[in-house]
């Protein structure tokens, strides 16, 4: 069974994650399959728009926790995989068609797209706070959310599709049988635009997303290392074993009150 399936509709390609028994969790084989698919899409001059979706109840459940536990940690090579979508070098518009759960890394996949349509039953969550020493502090900020909403995202609260539509994160919310047709309608509109206008506008809009300043990024890197390293894998083991995690918090309890300070 192929972990990634594609369908061609003229100049539009549907990219479908196909690991439904694991809610399309991002294991190594799925990551590699997506990277190859995005490279092929990038290099095909007859394809101009992609629709990104999943099979089954989930769009994508994020990191494959069971695989990480078996490996002893997240895939160490995932940052070096040649994936133009993940690296932000894909100069063609991508429309998310969110068919179900978009959790953790699955939320981040949606976040990287240019236009977004979701089914009413879709559920969204930034899961970093449950798995790392620092939560997903930047996602709500990059999405232009008000501070309390961005904080809610960073702390791992779940969001319905309807709420994210009201907050401006989603363009459309539809019934399941209208998901791909709606995404195709959006794609057809994009194809009516002059090619340079389509590509240049998408590129410009991506550049205009809010960015985290270098001093705050440095602080975030320090906070990612500030805590009990054993908790990084404990969260994954607990998930895989379907139990409540037993977090240590800090190797030295005094570190709780000695947080790294931001640069001036």
C-alpha positions in Angstrom: 0.0 0.0 0.0 1.3 3.4 -1.0 1.5 5.9 2.0 0.9 8.8 -0.4 -1.7 8.7 -3.3 -2.1 11.3 -6.0 -4.9 12.2 -8.4 -4.5 14.5 -11.3 -7.3 16.9 -12.3 -5.9 18.8 -15.2 -3.4 21.3 -13.7 -4.4 20.4 -10.2 -2.9 17.5 -8.2 -4.5 16.0 -5.1 -1.9 14.8 -2.7 -3.5 12.3 -0.2 -1.8 10.9 2.9 -2.8 7.2 3.0 -2.2 5.7 6.4 -5.7 5.7 7.8 -5.1 3.1 10.5 -2.7 5.5 12.2 -4.6 8.7 11.4 -1.9 9.4 8.8 0.8 9.8 11.6 4.1 11.0 10.2 6.3 8.0 10.3 9.5 7.9 8.3 8.1 6.2 5.2 5.2 8.7 5.0 7.6 11.6 5.3 9.8 10.2 2.6 6.8 9.6 0.4 5.5 13.1 0.8 8.9 14.5 0.0 9.1 12.6 -3.2 5.6 13.6 -4.1 6.2 17.3 -3.5 9.4 17.2 -5.6 7.5 15.6 -8.5 4.8 18.2 -8.2 7.4 21.0 -8.1 9.1 19.8 -11.2 6.0 19.1 -13.3 5.4 22.2 -15.4 1.9 20.9 -16.2 0.8 21.1 -12.5 0.1 24.5 -11.0 -1.9 23.9 -7.8 -2.0 21.2 -5.2 -4.7 20.0 -2.8 -3.3 18.4 0.3 -5.6 16.0 2.2 -5.8 12.7 4.1 -7.6 9.3 4.0 -9.9 8.2 6.8 -10.8 10.0 10.0 -7.6 12.0 10.2 -5.9 14.6 8.1 -2.7 13.9 10.1 -2.1 13.0 13.7 1.4 14.4 13.7 4.5 12.5 14.9 4.3 8.8 14.9 4.8 8.3 18.7 5.0 4.5 18.5 7.7 4.7 15.9 9.6 7.3 18.0 9.5 5.1 21.1 10.8 2.1 19.1 13.6 4.3 17.7 14.4 5.9 21.0 13.5 9.4 19.8 12.0 11.4 16.9 13.5 10.7 13.5 16.9 12.4 13.6 16.9 12.8 9.8 13.6 14.5 9.3 15.1 18.0 9.1 17.4 16.9 6.3 14.8 15.2 4.1 14.6 17.1 0.7 10.9 18.1 1.0 10.2 21.5 -0.8 6.8 21.8 1.0 8.3 21.6 4.4 11.4 23.7 3.5 9.2 26.5 2.2 10.7 26.4 -1.3 7.7 25.2 -3.2 6.6 28.1 -5.4 3.2 26.7 -6.2 0.0 27.3 -4.1 -1.2 24.5 -1.9 -4.8 24.2 -0.6 -5.4 22.1 2.5 -8.5 20.0 2.5 -8.7 18.9 6.1 -10.8 15.7 6.4 -10.4 15.1 10.2 -7.9 15.3 13.0 -5.0 17.7 12.5 -2.8 17.3 15.5 0.7 18.5 16.3 2.7 18.1 13.1 -0.6 17.7 11.3 -1.6 21.2 12.4 1.7 22.5 11.1 1.1 20.9 7.7 -2.1 22.9 7.5 -0.4 26.0 8.7 2.1 25.8 5.8 -0.7 25.8 3.2 -2.0 29.0 1.4 -5.7 28.3 1.5 -7.7 26.0 3.8 -11.0 24.2 3.7 -12.1 21.7 6.4 -15.0 19.5 7.3 -17.2 20.5 10.3 -16.0 17.6 12.3 -12.2 18.4 12.0 -10.3 18.9 15.2 -7.1 20.9 15.5 -4.4 20.9 18.2 -0.9 22.2 18.6 0.6 19.3 20.7 4.2 20.5 21.4 3.4 21.4 25.0 2.5 17.7 25.6 5.7 16.4 24.0 8.5 19.0 24.4 10.0 21.3 27.0 8.5 24.4 25.3 5.1 24.4 23.8 4.2 25.6 20.2 4.8 29.2 21.2 5.0 30.6 17.7 2.1 29.0 15.8 -0.7 31.3 16.9 1.6 34.3 16.6 2.5 33.4 13.0 -1.2 32.9 12.3 -1.9 36.4 13.5 -4.0 35.3 16.5 -4.6 37.6 19.5 -2.4 36.9 22.5 -4.9 34.8 24.5 -5.8 32.7 21.5 -2.1 32.1 20.6 -1.5 31.2 24.2 -4.4 28.7 24.2 -2.9 27.1 21.0 0.6 27.0 22.6 -0.8 25.2 25.7 -2.3 22.4 23.7 -6.1 23.2 23.8 -8.1 21.7 21.0 -10.0 23.8 18.5 -13.0 23.0 16.3 -13.1 23.8 12.6 -15.9 26.2 13.2 -13.9 28.2 15.8 -10.9 28.4 13.6 -13.1 29.5 10.7 -14.4 32.3 13.0 -10.8 33.2 14.0 -9.8 33.5 10.3 -7.5 30.4 10.2 -9.8 28.5 7.8 -11.3 29.8 4.5 -14.2 27.4 4.3 -16.0 24.8 6.5 -18.1 22.2 4.6 -19.7 18.8 4.8 -17.5 15.8 4.0 -18.8 15.2 0.5 -18.1 18.9 -0.4 -14.5 18.9 0.8 -12.6 18.0 -2.4 -15.1 19.7 -4.7 -14.8 23.0 -2.7 -11.0 22.7 -2.8 -11.1 22.1 -6.5 -13.3 25.2 -7.0 -10.7 27.2 -5.1 -8.0 25.7 -7.3 -9.9 26.5 -10.5 -10.1 30.2 -9.4 -6.4 30.2 -8.9 -5.9 28.9 -12.5 -7.9 31.8 -13.9 -5.2 34.2 -12.7 -2.2 35.1 -14.8 0.5 32.6 -13.9 3.0 35.2 -12.6 0.3 36.9 -10.6 -0.6 33.6 -8.9 2.9 32.6 -8.1 4.2 36.1 -7.1 1.2 36.8 -4.9 1.4 33.5 -3.1 5.2 34.1 -2.6 4.5 37.7 -1.3 1.8 36.6 1.1 4.1 33.9 2.6 6.8 36.6 3.2 4.2 38.8 5.0 3.5 36.2 7.7 4.6 37.4 11.1 8.0 36.1 12.1 9.7 35.5 15.4 12.5 38.0 16.1 16.1 36.5 16.4 16.3 37.3 20.2 13.1 35.5 20.9 14.1 32.6 18.7 17.3 32.4 20.8 15.3 32.4 24.0 13.0 29.6 22.6 16.1 27.5 21.8 17.3 27.9 25.4 13.9 27.0 26.8 13.7 23.9 24.6 16.8 22.7 26.7 15.5 23.9 30.0 13.9 21.0 31.8 14.1 17.2 32.4 15.3 15.6 29.2 13.7 12.4 30.3 10.2 14.0 29.9 10.8 14.2 26.1 10.5 10.5 25.8 8.2 9.9 28.8 5.4 11.8 26.9 5.9 9.5 23.9 6.0 6.3 26.0 2.9 7.3 27.8 1.1 7.9 24.6 2.2 4.6 23.1 1.3 2.7 26.3 -2.0 4.6 26.7 -1.3 5.8 30.2 -0.9 9.1 32.1 2.7 10.4 31.8 4.8 10.7 34.9 6.7 13.9 34.3 9.8 14.9 36.3 9.7 18.6 35.3 13.3 19.7 36.0 16.5 17.7 36.8 17.3 20.4 39.3 14.1 21.7 41.0 15.7 25.1 41.4 15.7 25.5 37.7 12.0 26.1 37.9 12.8 29.5 39.2 15.9 30.1 37.0 14.4 30.6 33.5 16.6 31.9 30.8 16.1 35.6 30.2 15.4 37.3 26.8 18.1 39.5 25.4 17.5 43.2 25.5 
